[in-house]
Amino acid sequence: MDVIAMILMIIGALNWGAIGIAQFDVVAALFGGMSSIVSRIIYTLVGLAGIWGIYMLVRGDRKNKRE
């Protein structure tokens, strides 16, 4: 689960980088616009991966405190 979440977070980060640098939304361009169902699913998965990333960060912090 951690690897999948990390891949999705990287996809999201690269997409936001493209938006910031070139004003180009790669996900929307590939999957038919921001309001297409496929794009919305990808945006949702990236958002859920971000939430999982927060959990990984907190979980990792707890591991370090136990040692």
Secondary structure, 3 states (H helix, E strand, C coil): CHHHHHHHHHHHHHHHHHHHHHCCCHHHHHHCCCCCHHHHHHHHHHHHHHHHHHHHHHHHHHHHHHC
